[in-house]
Amino acid sequence: MNSNVPAKVEREDLMRFLDGEVTPEERAVVEQYLETSSELRREVAIFRSMKEELQGLSFAPHGGDSLWNRIRARITVPTGWVLTGSGLVVWAGYGVWALVRSPSGILMKLATGGIAIGVLVLLAHVILDRVREFGTDPYRHVHR
């Protein structure tokens, strides 16, 4: 064998070979190894298959932007927000009423109120950060 031929062809070399990023000398070396190694030919076939599958992927949504998808979005999202908001108001109102009417001492009521207010402040902080970040999120148009 030639002295400038490496002892082994690495996976990175195979990927560069498939992408056409090798020099003519490196291409000759890889082709020489492909002639002698069935294992290397199998790996190249696997990498070619993966490359073709990855090139076939797109970031477009599967269903497209149909009329029914837009109608559903205009109905379900506002309905969900109304139901969630009204449920939270009723739940919070009942919690305040139950806290005021409970026979617990004032210290226990203040501690419970502090925990509830703290959790709500943290939740509001996370939501506001997410809303601020949404405008600059580089991945917001990527669909799964």
SEBANU-411567 format. One record per residue: residue in one letter; chain; x negated, y negated, z of N, C-alpha, C in turn. Coordinates in Angstrom, 3 decimals. Each point is the difference from the previous one (the first is absolute). Layout:
N
> resn	chain	n.east	n.north	n.up	ca.east	ca.north	ca.up	c.east	c.north	c.up
> A	A	X	Y	Z	X	Y	Z	X	Y	Z $
...
//
This chain:
144
> resn	chain	n.east	n.north	n.up	ca.east	ca.north	ca.up	c.east	c.north	c.up
> M	A	-0.821	1.180	0.000	0.821	-1.180	0.000	-0.866	-1.245	0.000 $
> N	A	0.555	-1.091	-0.426	-0.708	-1.275	-0.071	-0.264	-0.519	1.404 $
> S	A	-1.107	-0.692	0.202	-0.348	-0.478	1.343	0.860	-1.171	0.446 $
> N	A	0.591	-0.773	-0.940	0.836	-1.129	0.412	1.466	0.397	0.190 $
> V	A	0.318	1.287	-0.156	1.362	0.483	0.215	0.192	0.222	1.494 $
> P	A	1.071	-0.555	0.583	0.219	0.204	1.431	0.336	1.456	0.290 $
> A	A	-0.237	0.393	1.244	0.255	1.370	0.402	1.488	0.307	0.011 $
> K	A	0.838	-1.017	0.077	1.432	0.227	0.121	0.743	-1.234	-0.497 $
> V	A	1.170	0.213	-0.583	0.837	-1.119	-0.422	1.009	-0.259	1.120 $
> E	A	0.011	-1.219	0.520	0.893	-0.363	1.098	1.381	-0.357	-0.534 $
> R	A	0.974	-0.025	0.895	1.366	-0.370	-0.387	0.064	-1.425	-0.530 $
> E	A	-0.770	-0.875	0.595	-0.031	-1.390	-0.471	-0.483	-0.055	-1.451 $
> D	A	-0.980	0.831	-0.330	-0.492	0.052	-1.380	1.092	0.506	-0.937 $
> L	A	0.771	0.985	0.453	1.083	0.522	-0.829	1.067	-1.069	-0.256 $
> M	A	0.331	-0.760	1.035	1.005	-1.056	-0.164	-0.518	-1.079	-0.951 $
> R	A	-1.254	-0.360	0.142	-0.577	-0.989	-0.919	-0.022	0.554	-1.422 $
> F	A	-0.272	1.294	-0.143	-0.003	0.663	-1.301	1.390	-0.078	-0.639 $
> L	A	1.034	0.302	0.779	1.370	-0.034	-0.526	0.457	-1.417	-0.331 $
> D	A	-0.507	-0.978	0.745	0.383	-1.392	-0.251	-0.833	-0.643	-1.097 $
> G	A	-1.002	0.719	-0.515	-0.843	-0.550	-1.055	-0.982	-1.030	0.510 $
> E	A	-0.420	0.129	1.251	-0.895	-0.975	0.614	-1.430	0.523	0.151 $
> V	A	-0.362	1.013	-0.761	-1.351	0.552	0.094	-0.805	-0.399	-1.231 $
> T	A	-1.291	0.003	0.168	-0.895	-0.280	-1.128	-0.030	1.233	-0.908 $
> P	A	-0.471	-0.151	-1.218	-0.084	1.174	-0.883	-0.874	1.126	0.577 $
> E	A	-1.046	-0.365	0.722	-0.852	1.033	0.606	0.756	0.750	1.089 $
> E	A	0.729	-0.755	0.841	0.766	0.646	1.069	1.116	0.861	-0.596 $
> R	A	0.604	-0.469	-1.092	1.057	0.772	-0.669	-0.567	1.338	-0.480 $
> A	A	-1.192	-0.028	-0.559	-0.624	1.233	-0.496	-0.265	0.966	1.140 $
> V	A	-0.447	-0.530	1.149	-0.282	0.854	1.156	1.285	0.654	0.487 $
> V	A	1.081	-0.786	0.127	1.263	0.555	0.485	0.530	1.038	-0.980 $
> E	A	-0.074	-0.289	-1.302	0.477	0.954	-1.003	-0.816	1.289	0.032 $
> Q	A	-1.306	-0.137	0.284	-0.856	1.183	0.113	0.460	0.862	1.181 $
> Y	A	0.298	-0.626	1.121	0.485	0.750	1.159	1.386	0.584	-0.254 $
> L	A	0.837	-0.707	-0.745	1.335	0.513	-0.303	-0.067	1.278	-0.837 $
> E	A	-1.001	0.089	-0.868	-0.168	1.195	-0.826	-0.366	1.222	0.831 $
> T	A	-0.691	-0.235	1.109	-0.505	1.137	0.774	0.822	0.322	1.240 $
> S	A	0.878	-0.909	0.442	0.695	0.216	1.268	1.515	-0.008	-0.182 $
> S	A	0.605	1.154	0.248	1.466	0.070	-0.087	0.642	-0.754	1.168 $
> E	A	-0.657	-0.029	1.136	0.515	-0.738	1.161	0.060	-1.499	-0.308 $
> L	A	-1.019	-0.499	-0.656	-0.033	-1.419	-0.372	1.073	-0.310	-1.041 $
> R	A	0.222	0.913	-0.950	1.069	-0.201	-0.990	1.371	-0.023	0.678 $
> R	A	0.166	0.839	1.002	1.266	0.028	0.746	0.211	-1.327	0.722 $
> E	A	-1.037	-0.522	0.633	0.111	-1.289	0.693	0.313	-1.132	-0.970 $
> V	A	-0.641	0.011	-1.159	0.270	-1.029	-0.999	1.452	0.082	-0.461 $
> A	A	0.513	1.216	-0.182	1.398	0.158	-0.413	0.941	-0.541	1.078 $
> I	A	-0.310	0.257	1.262	0.819	-0.500	1.105	-0.046	-1.526	0.031 $
> F	A	-1.192	-0.562	-0.133	-0.133	-1.469	0.029	0.709	-0.648	-1.198 $
> R	A	-0.081	0.635	-1.167	0.711	-0.535	-1.174	1.503	-0.008	0.254 $
> S	A	0.498	1.081	0.566	1.428	0.101	0.297	0.425	-1.075	0.998 $
> M	A	-0.810	-0.182	1.045	0.316	-1.037	0.995	-0.032	-1.383	-0.633 $
> K	A	-0.965	-0.241	-0.867	-0.121	-1.304	-0.655	1.225	-0.285	-0.862 $
> E	A	0.458	1.004	-0.752	1.185	-0.178	-0.835	1.242	-0.263	0.842 $
> E	A	0.136	0.723	1.126	1.157	-0.203	0.864	-0.021	-1.388	0.637 $
> L	A	-1.173	-0.444	0.418	-0.098	-1.318	0.618	0.250	-1.113	-1.004 $
> Q	A	-0.423	0.184	-1.243	0.237	-1.019	-1.014	1.475	-0.081	-0.367 $
> G	A	0.745	1.080	0.245	1.422	0.001	-0.294	0.846	-0.674	1.065 $
> L	A	-0.594	-0.342	1.140	0.759	-0.641	1.073	0.253	-1.458	-0.329 $
> S	A	1.114	-0.502	0.516	0.291	-1.421	-0.165	0.552	-0.545	1.303 $
> F	A	-0.014	-1.300	0.132	0.519	-0.642	1.196	1.445	-0.462	-0.185 $
> A	A	0.603	0.342	-1.122	1.382	-0.411	-0.251	0.942	0.857	0.844 $
> P	A	1.094	-0.573	0.473	0.957	0.799	0.758	0.627	1.072	-0.897 $
> H	A	0.351	1.128	0.595	0.490	1.127	-0.788	1.335	-0.288	-0.672 $
> G	A	0.931	-0.585	0.714	1.327	-0.195	-0.543	0.131	-1.237	-0.858 $
> G	A	-1.013	-0.814	-0.036	0.110	-1.261	-0.716	0.858	-0.972	0.803 $
> D	A	0.277	-1.129	-0.579	0.802	-1.007	0.684	1.390	0.005	-0.630 $
> S	A	0.788	1.006	0.343	1.320	0.132	-0.596	0.995	-0.920	0.690 $
> L	A	1.136	-0.153	-0.626	1.069	-0.829	0.548	0.470	0.544	1.340 $
> W	A	0.138	1.316	0.104	0.479	0.598	1.247	-1.000	-0.188	1.135 $
> N	A	-1.274	0.041	-0.294	-0.997	-0.245	1.050	0.103	-1.427	0.524 $
> R	A	0.235	-0.963	-0.885	0.143	-1.389	0.440	1.281	-0.206	0.792 $
> I	A	1.100	0.636	-0.431	1.265	-0.112	0.740	-0.150	0.615	1.382 $
> R	A	-0.616	1.179	0.057	-0.201	0.663	1.285	-0.835	-0.870	0.936 $
> A	A	-1.047	-0.617	-0.537	-0.862	-0.846	0.827	0.757	-1.224	0.506 $
> R	A	0.878	-0.558	-0.822	0.756	-1.195	0.413	1.065	0.336	1.030 $
> I	A	0.446	1.249	0.047	1.043	0.380	0.949	-0.595	0.604	1.264 $
> T	A	-0.912	0.947	-0.143	-0.475	0.741	1.163	-0.902	-0.814	0.914 $
> V	A	-0.854	-0.818	-0.565	-0.922	-0.758	0.847	0.744	-1.005	0.877 $
> P	A	0.875	-0.844	-0.546	0.731	-0.913	0.879	0.905	0.729	0.995 $
> T	A	0.629	1.084	-0.428	0.847	0.760	0.918	-0.829	0.566	1.140 $
> G	A	-1.161	0.518	-0.315	-0.883	0.526	1.043	-0.417	-1.075	0.990 $
> W	A	-0.336	-1.206	-0.498	-0.399	-1.080	0.899	1.163	-0.443	0.883 $
> V	A	1.198	-0.086	-0.561	1.170	-0.413	0.791	0.281	1.024	1.089 $
> L	A	0.000	1.277	-0.350	0.268	1.039	0.999	-1.089	0.046	1.074 $
> T	A	-1.248	-0.122	-0.414	-1.097	0.009	0.980	0.083	-1.200	0.919 $
> G	A	0.206	-1.178	-0.562	0.081	-1.215	0.817	1.168	0.032	0.967 $
> S	A	1.168	0.387	-0.489	1.168	0.030	0.893	-0.160	1.075	1.062 $
> G	A	-0.583	1.145	-0.362	-0.241	1.039	0.997	-0.980	-0.450	1.072 $
> L	A	-1.047	-0.715	-0.402	-0.967	-0.503	0.987	0.632	-1.035	0.924 $
> V	A	0.851	-0.865	-0.542	0.662	-1.013	0.834	0.909	0.677	1.022 $
> V	A	0.798	0.966	-0.445	0.898	0.716	0.928	-0.805	0.757	1.039 $
> W	A	-1.057	0.688	-0.432	-0.826	0.776	0.916	-0.682	-0.907	1.028 $
> A	A	-0.546	-1.133	-0.462	-0.651	-0.939	0.924	1.025	-0.610	0.958 $
> G	A	1.184	-0.340	-0.517	1.051	-0.549	0.870	0.417	0.988	1.069 $
> Y	A	0.166	1.255	-0.377	0.353	1.018	0.980	-1.125	0.187	1.014 $
> G	A	-1.236	-0.047	-0.465	-1.128	0.142	0.921	-0.057	-1.128	1.011 $
> V	A	0.236	-1.230	-0.451	0.014	-1.135	0.924	1.156	0.135	0.979 $
> W	A	1.170	0.355	-0.495	1.171	0.163	0.873	-0.258	1.091	1.039 $
> A	A	-0.572	1.145	-0.426	-0.284	1.088	0.928	-1.063	-0.406	1.005 $
> L	A	-0.976	-0.777	-0.418	-1.050	-0.444	0.909	0.552	-0.960	1.048 $
> V	A	0.858	-0.914	-0.421	0.574	-0.974	0.933	0.936	0.692	0.988 $
> R	A	0.763	0.984	-0.462	0.988	0.672	0.840	-0.602	1.098	0.867 $
> S	A	-1.252	0.361	-0.227	-0.584	1.114	0.756	-0.285	-0.424	1.434 $
> P	A	0.021	0.981	0.908	-0.270	-0.303	1.420	-1.491	-0.133	0.306 $
> S	A	-0.870	0.061	-1.001	-1.449	-0.085	0.224	-0.364	-1.371	0.537 $
> G	A	-1.142	-0.056	0.643	-0.486	-1.256	0.555	-0.486	-0.941	-1.095 $
> I	A	-0.190	-1.255	0.355	-0.404	-1.019	-0.956	-1.386	0.292	-0.585 $
> L	A	-0.886	0.564	0.791	-1.346	0.322	-0.477	0.063	1.038	-1.126 $
> M	A	0.831	1.016	0.173	0.139	1.030	-1.026	0.618	-0.590	-1.274 $
> K	A	0.944	-0.904	0.158	0.630	-0.629	-1.158	-1.001	-0.884	-0.747 $
> L	A	-0.827	-0.742	0.735	-1.006	-0.844	-0.651	-1.049	0.844	-0.727 $
> A	A	-0.412	1.106	0.620	-0.991	0.877	-0.638	0.568	0.608	-1.286 $
> T	A	1.233	0.452	0.053	0.636	0.584	-1.185	0.155	-1.049	-1.097 $
> G	A	0.426	-1.187	0.362	0.131	-1.086	-0.974	-1.343	-0.372	-0.595 $
> G	A	-1.058	-0.017	0.810	-1.338	-0.311	-0.494	-0.486	1.018	-1.009 $
> I	A	0.262	1.267	0.290	-0.408	1.050	-0.942	0.758	-0.156	-1.311 $
> A	A	1.301	-0.200	0.082	0.813	-0.135	-1.213	-0.430	-1.212	-0.819 $
> I	A	-0.218	-1.123	0.648	-0.417	-1.204	-0.716	-1.391	0.197	-0.607 $
> G	A	-0.904	0.646	0.722	-1.342	0.265	-0.520	0.026	0.870	-1.237 $
> V	A	0.812	1.056	0.019	0.105	0.875	-1.162	0.579	-0.766	-1.188 $
> L	A	1.011	-0.821	0.235	0.601	-0.783	-1.085	-0.983	-1.013	-0.576 $
> V	A	-0.811	-0.629	0.857	-0.999	-0.956	-0.490	-1.048	0.708	-0.853 $
> L	A	-0.466	1.162	0.442	-0.976	0.759	-0.783	0.589	0.454	-1.331 $
> L	A	1.243	0.456	0.012	0.657	0.413	-1.233	0.154	-1.177	-0.965 $
> A	A	0.396	-1.143	0.516	0.141	-1.193	-0.843	-1.351	-0.402	-0.590 $
> H	A	-1.054	0.102	0.801	-1.340	-0.332	-0.477	-0.414	0.906	-1.165 $
> V	A	0.238	1.297	0.125	-0.354	0.947	-1.059	0.809	-0.291	-1.263 $
> I	A	1.283	-0.270	0.161	0.846	-0.278	-1.162	-0.460	-1.278	-0.700 $
> L	A	-0.293	-1.045	0.759	-0.454	-1.251	-0.610	-1.343	0.165	-0.706 $
> D	A	-0.910	0.749	0.596	-1.280	0.269	-0.665	0.212	0.748	-1.311 $
> R	A	0.899	0.967	0.006	0.276	0.774	-1.202	0.617	-0.877	-1.092 $
> V	A	0.890	-0.911	0.376	0.624	-0.906	-0.961	-1.051	-0.936	-0.591 $
> R	A	-0.886	-0.534	0.838	-1.066	-0.883	-0.496	-0.944	0.745	-0.939 $
> E	A	-0.310	1.233	0.335	-0.936	0.791	-0.793	0.620	0.440	-1.325 $
> F	A	1.295	0.123	-0.064	0.660	0.491	-1.208	-0.309	-0.858	-1.217 $
> G	A	-0.109	-1.301	0.190	-0.267	-0.890	-1.130	-1.363	0.205	-0.621 $
> T	A	-0.966	0.468	0.766	-1.364	0.176	-0.513	-0.406	1.466	-0.110 $
> D	A	0.931	0.929	0.207	-0.305	1.414	-0.044	-0.284	0.419	-1.444 $
> P	A	-1.228	0.452	-0.316	-0.311	0.346	-1.388	0.674	1.310	-0.456 $
> Y	A	0.550	0.779	0.922	0.594	1.285	-0.344	1.523	-0.016	0.023 $
> R	A	0.617	-1.168	0.076	1.455	-0.035	0.150	0.746	0.448	-1.255 $
> H	A	-0.672	-0.016	-1.149	0.664	0.420	-1.236	-0.321	1.448	-0.371 $
> V	A	-0.737	0.703	0.859	-0.346	1.393	-0.260	1.135	0.879	0.514 $
> H	A	0.523	0.855	-0.879	1.088	0.898	0.368	-0.544	1.400	0.144 $
> R	A	0.525	0.746	0.959	-0.442	1.375	0.204	0.702	0.927	-0.939 $
//
